[in-house]
Amino acid sequence: MLNVAVRAARAAGAIINRAALDIESVRIKQKQVNDFVTEVDAAAEKAIIDILLEAYPNHGIWAEESGRELGNKFSDHIWIIDPLDGTTNFIHGFPVYCVSIALQIKGKVDHAVVFDPTRNDLFYATRGRGAYLNDRRIRVSKRDSLGQCLISTGFPFRPGDHFPTYLAMMSDIMTRTAGLRRPGAAALDLAYVAAGFTDGFFETGLMPWDMAAGSLLVTEAGGLIGNFTGEADYLEQKECLAANPKVYGQMVSLLGKYSKFASAGEKAAVRQAGTLKGSGSAAAEAAEDAPL
């Protein structure tokens, strides 16, 4: 199954690379504010699904563009697919995007592939067998001091995102780490945590196809992943926090209070902190305006 997923990811990557040679000719549609889809997304997704269903016609499909329309909706085996994670980067020629494919069996992700076609980097994992980059075993970083860590994130851009809250979270992280990065492709962000290129990652508003493959890479590389309060049941909660085990708890202590699952007391503390800092600060605006 992993080999089939790799073949599907490489087929999609070939389509993406061909299109990248002449991005100006790619047709683009806007799904919502700052959220784009191209004909390349559709073509790559079709190539992936055709390969998967040819090999496993009784499996289910859960894909970003076509949803659950194809495959067996009642199967215990569900392929979770993002054919082009980082579409906005792609249409600008910014070379940070990837193909993400995961196989969920009875509710657990058992196989994962994240393929970066610009660098020909293939990340893959099977539950219980470790995570790999181009046939080399990868592990999360060993840093234990947050002040030495490089953290990645994604900026809010969707309708309903609360930007002041994100500014407050970013402020908490930026002032306590060696740096904050926003590459623009969540699946690749998670793969980079697994490989130890970054020490942690957090973002809100993500969908299952953004996280499924990357989540297995992180755990098989020895990392932890969950929502902002540290709970492992996060795939459909639109909150994601991943890091090496030594840093994970430190990030939960910083970001947990911003979680929609935070306790009433923690939410009250955020409001109080914002009041004490003054109405001019980002943290205060977040505390005053956030739907806590």
Contacts in CASP RR format, 6 or more apart in sequence:
PFRMAT RR
TARGET T0000
AUTHOR 0000-0000-0000
METHOD contacts of the structure
MODEL  1
MLNVAVRAARAAGAIINRAALDIESVRIKQKQVNDFVTEVDAAAEKAIID
ILLEAYPNHGIWAEESGRELGNKFSDHIWIIDPLDGTTNFIHGFPVYCVS
IALQIKGKVDHAVVFDPTRNDLFYATRGRGAYLNDRRIRVSKRDSLGQCL
ISTGFPFRPGDHFPTYLAMMSDIMTRTAGLRRPGAAALDLAYVAAGFTDG
FFETGLMPWDMAAGSLLVTEAGGLIGNFTGEADYLEQKECLAANPKVYGQ
MVSLLGKYSKFASAGEKAAVRQAGTLKGSGSAAAEAAEDAPL
1 56 0 8 1.000
1 103 0 8 1.000
1 110 0 8 1.000
1 111 0 8 1.000
2 111 0 8 1.000
2 113 0 8 1.000
2 124 0 8 1.000
2 126 0 8 1.000
4 51 0 8 1.000
4 52 0 8 1.000
4 55 0 8 1.000
4 56 0 8 1.000
5 52 0 8 1.000
5 79 0 8 1.000
5 101 0 8 1.000
5 103 0 8 1.000
5 111 0 8 1.000
5 112 0 8 1.000
5 113 0 8 1.000
5 124 0 8 1.000
6 113 0 8 1.000
6 115 0 8 1.000
6 122 0 8 1.000
6 124 0 8 1.000
7 51 0 8 1.000
8 47 0 8 1.000
8 48 0 8 1.000
8 51 0 8 1.000
8 52 0 8 1.000
8 101 0 8 1.000
8 113 0 8 1.000
9 48 0 8 1.000
9 99 0 8 1.000
9 101 0 8 1.000
9 113 0 8 1.000
9 114 0 8 1.000
9 115 0 8 1.000
9 122 0 8 1.000
10 115 0 8 1.000
10 122 0 8 1.000
11 47 0 8 1.000
11 48 0 8 1.000
11 51 0 8 1.000
12 44 0 8 1.000
12 45 0 8 1.000
12 47 0 8 1.000
12 48 0 8 1.000
12 83 0 8 1.000
12 84 0 8 1.000
12 99 0 8 1.000
12 115 0 8 1.000
12 117 0 8 1.000
13 44 0 8 1.000
13 99 0 8 1.000
13 115 0 8 1.000
13 117 0 8 1.000
14 117 0 8 1.000
15 40 0 8 1.000
15 43 0 8 1.000
15 44 0 8 1.000
15 47 0 8 1.000
16 40 0 8 1.000
16 44 0 8 1.000
16 84 0 8 1.000
16 90 0 8 1.000
16 97 0 8 1.000
16 99 0 8 1.000
16 117 0 8 1.000
17 117 0 8 1.000
17 118 0 8 1.000
19 26 0 8 1.000
19 38 0 8 1.000
19 40 0 8 1.000
19 43 0 8 1.000
20 90 0 8 1.000
20 93 0 8 1.000
20 117 0 8 1.000
20 118 0 8 1.000
23 90 0 8 1.000
23 91 0 8 1.000
23 93 0 8 1.000
26 38 0 8 1.000
26 39 0 8 1.000
26 40 0 8 1.000
26 91 0 8 1.000
27 38 0 8 1.000
27 39 0 8 1.000
28 36 0 8 1.000
28 37 0 8 1.000
28 38 0 8 1.000
28 91 0 8 1.000
29 36 0 8 1.000
29 37 0 8 1.000
29 38 0 8 1.000
30 36 0 8 1.000
30 37 0 8 1.000
31 37 0 8 1.000
32 158 0 8 1.000
32 159 0 8 1.000
33 157 0 8 1.000
33 158 0 8 1.000
33 159 0 8 1.000
34 88 0 8 1.000
34 157 0 8 1.000
34 158 0 8 1.000
35 157 0 8 1.000
35 158 0 8 1.000
36 87 0 8 1.000
36 88 0 8 1.000
36 91 0 8 1.000
37 65 0 8 1.000
37 87 0 8 1.000
38 84 0 8 1.000
38 87 0 8 1.000
38 90 0 8 1.000
38 91 0 8 1.000
40 84 0 8 1.000
40 90 0 8 1.000
41 64 0 8 1.000
41 65 0 8 1.000
41 83 0 8 1.000
41 84 0 8 1.000
41 87 0 8 1.000
42 65 0 8 1.000
42 83 0 8 1.000
44 83 0 8 1.000
44 84 0 8 1.000
44 99 0 8 1.000
45 63 0 8 1.000
45 64 0 8 1.000
45 65 0 8 1.000
45 66 0 8 1.000
45 81 0 8 1.000
45 83 0 8 1.000
48 63 0 8 1.000
48 81 0 8 1.000
48 83 0 8 1.000
48 99 0 8 1.000
48 101 0 8 1.000
49 61 0 8 1.000
49 63 0 8 1.000
49 66 0 8 1.000
49 70 0 8 1.000
49 79 0 8 1.000
49 81 0 8 1.000
52 59 0 8 1.000
52 61 0 8 1.000
52 79 0 8 1.000
52 101 0 8 1.000
53 59 0 8 1.000
53 61 0 8 1.000
53 70 0 8 1.000
53 71 0 8 1.000
56 77 0 8 1.000
57 71 0 8 1.000
57 72 0 8 1.000
58 71 0 8 1.000
58 72 0 8 1.000
58 75 0 8 1.000
58 77 0 8 1.000
59 71 0 8 1.000
59 72 0 8 1.000
59 75 0 8 1.000
59 77 0 8 1.000
59 78 0 8 1.000
59 79 0 8 1.000
59 103 0 8 1.000
60 68 0 8 1.000
60 70 0 8 1.000
60 71 0 8 1.000
60 72 0 8 1.000
60 73 0 8 1.000
60 75 0 8 1.000
60 77 0 8 1.000
60 78 0 8 1.000
60 79 0 8 1.000
61 67 0 8 1.000
61 68 0 8 1.000
61 69 0 8 1.000
61 70 0 8 1.000
61 71 0 8 1.000
61 78 0 8 1.000
61 79 0 8 1.000
61 81 0 8 1.000
62 68 0 8 1.000
62 78 0 8 1.000
62 79 0 8 1.000
62 80 0 8 1.000
62 81 0 8 1.000
62 104 0 8 1.000
62 208 0 8 1.000
62 209 0 8 1.000
63 70 0 8 1.000
63 79 0 8 1.000
63 80 0 8 1.000
63 81 0 8 1.000
63 82 0 8 1.000
63 83 0 8 1.000
63 209 0 8 1.000
64 81 0 8 1.000
64 82 0 8 1.000
64 83 0 8 1.000
64 207 0 8 1.000
64 209 0 8 1.000
65 83 0 8 1.000
76 105 0 8 1.000
76 106 0 8 1.000
76 107 0 8 1.000
77 103 0 8 1.000
77 104 0 8 1.000
77 105 0 8 1.000
78 103 0 8 1.000
78 104 0 8 1.000
78 105 0 8 1.000
78 107 0 8 1.000
79 101 0 8 1.000
79 102 0 8 1.000
79 103 0 8 1.000
79 104 0 8 1.000
80 101 0 8 1.000
80 102 0 8 1.000
80 103 0 8 1.000
80 104 0 8 1.000
80 109 0 8 1.000
80 208 0 8 1.000
80 209 0 8 1.000
80 212 0 8 1.000
80 213 0 8 1.000
81 100 0 8 1.000
81 101 0 8 1.000
81 102 0 8 1.000
81 209 0 8 1.000
82 99 0 8 1.000
82 100 0 8 1.000
82 101 0 8 1.000
82 187 0 8 1.000
82 209 0 8 1.000
82 210 0 8 1.000
82 213 0 8 1.000
83 99 0 8 1.000
84 90 0 8 1.000
84 97 0 8 1.000
84 98 0 8 1.000
84 99 0 8 1.000
85 97 0 8 1.000
85 98 0 8 1.000
85 99 0 8 1.000
85 100 0 8 1.000
85 185 0 8 1.000
85 186 0 8 1.000
85 187 0 8 1.000
85 188 0 8 1.000
85 209 0 8 1.000
85 210 0 8 1.000
86 96 0 8 1.000
86 97 0 8 1.000
86 98 0 8 1.000
86 184 0 8 1.000
86 185 0 8 1.000
87 97 0 8 1.000
88 184 0 8 1.000
89 95 0 8 1.000
89 96 0 8 1.000
89 97 0 8 1.000
89 184 0 8 1.000
89 185 0 8 1.000
90 97 0 8 1.000
95 118 0 8 1.000
95 119 0 8 1.000
96 118 0 8 1.000
96 183 0 8 1.000
96 184 0 8 1.000
96 185 0 8 1.000
96 188 0 8 1.000
97 116 0 8 1.000
97 117 0 8 1.000
97 118 0 8 1.000
97 185 0 8 1.000
97 188 0 8 1.000
98 114 0 8 1.000
98 115 0 8 1.000
98 116 0 8 1.000
98 117 0 8 1.000
98 185 0 8 1.000
98 187 0 8 1.000
98 188 0 8 1.000
98 191 0 8 1.000
99 113 0 8 1.000
99 114 0 8 1.000
99 115 0 8 1.000
99 117 0 8 1.000
100 113 0 8 1.000
100 114 0 8 1.000
100 187 0 8 1.000
100 209 0 8 1.000
100 210 0 8 1.000
100 212 0 8 1.000
100 213 0 8 1.000
100 214 0 8 1.000
101 112 0 8 1.000
101 113 0 8 1.000
101 114 0 8 1.000
101 213 0 8 1.000
102 109 0 8 1.000
102 111 0 8 1.000
102 112 0 8 1.000
102 113 0 8 1.000
102 212 0 8 1.000
102 213 0 8 1.000
102 214 0 8 1.000
102 215 0 8 1.000
102 216 0 8 1.000
103 109 0 8 1.000
103 110 0 8 1.000
103 111 0 8 1.000
103 112 0 8 1.000
104 110 0 8 1.000
104 212 0 8 1.000
108 127 0 8 1.000
109 127 0 8 1.000
109 212 0 8 1.000
109 213 0 8 1.000
109 215 0 8 1.000
109 216 0 8 1.000
110 126 0 8 1.000
110 127 0 8 1.000
110 216 0 8 1.000
111 124 0 8 1.000
111 125 0 8 1.000
111 126 0 8 1.000
111 127 0 8 1.000
111 216 0 8 1.000
112 123 0 8 1.000
112 124 0 8 1.000
112 125 0 8 1.000
112 126 0 8 1.000
112 212 0 8 1.000
112 213 0 8 1.000
112 214 0 8 1.000
112 215 0 8 1.000
112 216 0 8 1.000
112 217 0 8 1.000
113 122 0 8 1.000
113 123 0 8 1.000
113 124 0 8 1.000
113 213 0 8 1.000
114 122 0 8 1.000
114 123 0 8 1.000
114 124 0 8 1.000
114 187 0 8 1.000
114 188 0 8 1.000
114 190 0 8 1.000
114 191 0 8 1.000
114 213 0 8 1.000
114 214 0 8 1.000
114 217 0 8 1.000
115 121 0 8 1.000
115 122 0 8 1.000
115 123 0 8 1.000
116 122 0 8 1.000
116 123 0 8 1.000
116 188 0 8 1.000
116 191 0 8 1.000
121 133 0 8 1.000
121 134 0 8 1.000
122 133 0 8 1.000
122 134 0 8 1.000
123 131 0 8 1.000
123 132 0 8 1.000
123 133 0 8 1.000
123 138 0 8 1.000
123 191 0 8 1.000
123 194 0 8 1.000
123 195 0 8 1.000
123 214 0 8 1.000
123 217 0 8 1.000
124 131 0 8 1.000
124 132 0 8 1.000
124 217 0 8 1.000
125 131 0 8 1.000
125 132 0 8 1.000
125 194 0 8 1.000
125 216 0 8 1.000
125 217 0 8 1.000
125 220 0 8 1.000
125 221 0 8 1.000
126 220 0 8 1.000
127 216 0 8 1.000
127 220 0 8 1.000
128 220 0 8 1.000
129 220 0 8 1.000
130 137 0 8 1.000
130 220 0 8 1.000
130 221 0 8 1.000
131 137 0 8 1.000
131 138 0 8 1.000
131 194 0 8 1.000
131 216 0 8 1.000
131 217 0 8 1.000
131 218 0 8 1.000
131 220 0 8 1.000
131 221 0 8 1.000
132 138 0 8 1.000
133 191 0 8 1.000
133 195 0 8 1.000
138 194 0 8 1.000
138 195 0 8 1.000
138 196 0 8 1.000
138 217 0 8 1.000
138 221 0 8 1.000
139 196 0 8 1.000
139 221 0 8 1.000
139 222 0 8 1.000
140 193 0 8 1.000
140 194 0 8 1.000
140 196 0 8 1.000
140 199 0 8 1.000
140 218 0 8 1.000
140 221 0 8 1.000
140 222 0 8 1.000
140 223 0 8 1.000
140 243 0 8 1.000
140 244 0 8 1.000
140 245 0 8 1.000
141 149 0 8 1.000
141 196 0 8 1.000
141 198 0 8 1.000
141 199 0 8 1.000
141 244 0 8 1.000
141 247 0 8 1.000
142 244 0 8 1.000
142 246 0 8 1.000
143 149 0 8 1.000
143 199 0 8 1.000
143 244 0 8 1.000
143 246 0 8 1.000
143 247 0 8 1.000
144 246 0 8 1.000
144 247 0 8 1.000
146 176 0 8 1.000
146 177 0 8 1.000
146 247 0 8 1.000
146 250 0 8 1.000
146 251 0 8 1.000
147 176 0 8 1.000
147 177 0 8 1.000
147 178 0 8 1.000
148 177 0 8 1.000
148 178 0 8 1.000
148 199 0 8 1.000
149 177 0 8 1.000
149 178 0 8 1.000
149 179 0 8 1.000
149 198 0 8 1.000
149 199 0 8 1.000
149 200 0 8 1.000
149 247 0 8 1.000
150 177 0 8 1.000
150 178 0 8 1.000
150 179 0 8 1.000
150 181 0 8 1.000
150 197 0 8 1.000
150 198 0 8 1.000
150 199 0 8 1.000
150 200 0 8 1.000
151 173 0 8 1.000
151 177 0 8 1.000
151 179 0 8 1.000
151 180 0 8 1.000
151 181 0 8 1.000
151 198 0 8 1.000
151 199 0 8 1.000
151 200 0 8 1.000
151 201 0 8 1.000
151 202 0 8 1.000
151 251 0 8 1.000
152 180 0 8 1.000
152 181 0 8 1.000
152 182 0 8 1.000
152 183 0 8 1.000
152 189 0 8 1.000
152 192 0 8 1.000
152 193 0 8 1.000
152 198 0 8 1.000
152 200 0 8 1.000
152 201 0 8 1.000
153 170 0 8 1.000
153 173 0 8 1.000
153 180 0 8 1.000
153 181 0 8 1.000
153 182 0 8 1.000
153 189 0 8 1.000
153 201 0 8 1.000
153 202 0 8 1.000
153 203 0 8 1.000
154 182 0 8 1.000
154 184 0 8 1.000
154 186 0 8 1.000
154 189 0 8 1.000
154 203 0 8 1.000
155 166 0 8 1.000
155 182 0 8 1.000
156 162 0 8 1.000
156 163 0 8 1.000
156 166 0 8 1.000
156 204 0 8 1.000
156 205 0 8 1.000
158 205 0 8 1.000
161 204 0 8 1.000
161 205 0 8 1.000
162 286 0 8 1.000
162 289 0 8 1.000
162 290 0 8 1.000
162 291 0 8 1.000
164 282 0 8 1.000
164 285 0 8 1.000
164 286 0 8 1.000
164 289 0 8 1.000
164 290 0 8 1.000
165 258 0 8 1.000
165 286 0 8 1.000
165 289 0 8 1.000
165 290 0 8 1.000
166 204 0 8 1.000
166 286 0 8 1.000
167 282 0 8 1.000
167 283 0 8 1.000
167 285 0 8 1.000
167 286 0 8 1.000
168 258 0 8 1.000
168 270 0 8 1.000
168 282 0 8 1.000
168 283 0 8 1.000
168 285 0 8 1.000
168 286 0 8 1.000
168 287 0 8 1.000
169 202 0 8 1.000
169 254 0 8 1.000
169 255 0 8 1.000
169 258 0 8 1.000
170 180 0 8 1.000
171 282 0 8 1.000
171 283 0 8 1.000
172 254 0 8 1.000
172 255 0 8 1.000
173 180 0 8 1.000
173 202 0 8 1.000
173 251 0 8 1.000
173 254 0 8 1.000
173 255 0 8 1.000
174 180 0 8 1.000
176 254 0 8 1.000
181 198 0 8 1.000
183 189 0 8 1.000
183 192 0 8 1.000
186 201 0 8 1.000
186 203 0 8 1.000
186 206 0 8 1.000
186 210 0 8 1.000
186 211 0 8 1.000
186 240 0 8 1.000
187 210 0 8 1.000
187 211 0 8 1.000
187 213 0 8 1.000
187 214 0 8 1.000
189 198 0 8 1.000
189 201 0 8 1.000
189 203 0 8 1.000
190 201 0 8 1.000
190 211 0 8 1.000
190 213 0 8 1.000
190 214 0 8 1.000
190 215 0 8 1.000
190 217 0 8 1.000
190 218 0 8 1.000
190 225 0 8 1.000
190 240 0 8 1.000
190 242 0 8 1.000
191 214 0 8 1.000
191 217 0 8 1.000
192 198 0 8 1.000
192 201 0 8 1.000
193 199 0 8 1.000
193 200 0 8 1.000
193 201 0 8 1.000
193 218 0 8 1.000
193 221 0 8 1.000
193 223 0 8 1.000
193 242 0 8 1.000
193 243 0 8 1.000
193 244 0 8 1.000
194 214 0 8 1.000
194 217 0 8 1.000
194 218 0 8 1.000
194 220 0 8 1.000
194 221 0 8 1.000
194 223 0 8 1.000
195 221 0 8 1.000
196 221 0 8 1.000
196 244 0 8 1.000
199 243 0 8 1.000
199 244 0 8 1.000
199 247 0 8 1.000
200 241 0 8 1.000
200 242 0 8 1.000
200 243 0 8 1.000
200 244 0 8 1.000
200 247 0 8 1.000
200 248 0 8 1.000
200 251 0 8 1.000
201 240 0 8 1.000
201 241 0 8 1.000
201 242 0 8 1.000
201 243 0 8 1.000
202 228 0 8 1.000
202 240 0 8 1.000
202 241 0 8 1.000
202 242 0 8 1.000
202 251 0 8 1.000
202 255 0 8 1.000
203 240 0 8 1.000
204 238 0 8 1.000
204 239 0 8 1.000
204 240 0 8 1.000
205 238 0 8 1.000
205 239 0 8 1.000
206 238 0 8 1.000
206 239 0 8 1.000
206 240 0 8 1.000
207 238 0 8 1.000
208 235 0 8 1.000
208 236 0 8 1.000
210 240 0 8 1.000
211 225 0 8 1.000
211 234 0 8 1.000
211 235 0 8 1.000
211 240 0 8 1.000
212 235 0 8 1.000
215 225 0 8 1.000
215 235 0 8 1.000
215 242 0 8 1.000
218 224 0 8 1.000
218 225 0 8 1.000
218 242 0 8 1.000
219 225 0 8 1.000
222 244 0 8 1.000
222 245 0 8 1.000
223 242 0 8 1.000
223 243 0 8 1.000
223 244 0 8 1.000
223 245 0 8 1.000
223 248 0 8 1.000
224 230 0 8 1.000
224 242 0 8 1.000
224 243 0 8 1.000
224 244 0 8 1.000
224 245 0 8 1.000
224 248 0 8 1.000
225 232 0 8 1.000
225 234 0 8 1.000
225 240 0 8 1.000
225 241 0 8 1.000
225 242 0 8 1.000
226 232 0 8 1.000
226 233 0 8 1.000
226 234 0 8 1.000
226 239 0 8 1.000
226 240 0 8 1.000
226 241 0 8 1.000
226 242 0 8 1.000
227 233 0 8 1.000
227 234 0 8 1.000
227 237 0 8 1.000
227 239 0 8 1.000
227 240 0 8 1.000
227 241 0 8 1.000
227 259 0 8 1.000
227 261 0 8 1.000
228 239 0 8 1.000
228 241 0 8 1.000
228 252 0 8 1.000
228 255 0 8 1.000
228 256 0 8 1.000
228 258 0 8 1.000
228 259 0 8 1.000
228 261 0 8 1.000
228 262 0 8 1.000
229 252 0 8 1.000
229 256 0 8 1.000
229 259 0 8 1.000
229 261 0 8 1.000
229 262 0 8 1.000
230 241 0 8 1.000
230 248 0 8 1.000
230 249 0 8 1.000
230 252 0 8 1.000
230 256 0 8 1.000
231 261 0 8 1.000
234 240 0 8 1.000
234 241 0 8 1.000
237 260 0 8 1.000
237 261 0 8 1.000
239 259 0 8 1.000
239 260 0 8 1.000
239 261 0 8 1.000
241 248 0 8 1.000
241 251 0 8 1.000
241 252 0 8 1.000
241 255 0 8 1.000
242 248 0 8 1.000
243 249 0 8 1.000
243 251 0 8 1.000
256 262 0 8 1.000
256 266 0 8 1.000
257 266 0 8 1.000
257 267 0 8 1.000
257 269 0 8 1.000
257 270 0 8 1.000
258 270 0 8 1.000
258 286 0 8 1.000
258 290 0 8 1.000
262 270 0 8 1.000
262 292 0 8 1.000
267 292 0 8 1.000
270 286 0 8 1.000
270 287 0 8 1.000
270 290 0 8 1.000
270 292 0 8 1.000
271 287 0 8 1.000
271 288 0 8 1.000
271 292 0 8 1.000
272 287 0 8 1.000
273 283 0 8 1.000
273 287 0 8 1.000
274 281 0 8 1.000
274 283 0 8 1.000
274 284 0 8 1.000
274 286 0 8 1.000
274 287 0 8 1.000
274 288 0 8 1.000
275 284 0 8 1.000
275 287 0 8 1.000
275 288 0 8 1.000
277 283 0 8 1.000
277 284 0 8 1.000
278 284 0 8 1.000
279 285 0 8 1.000
279 288 0 8 1.000
END
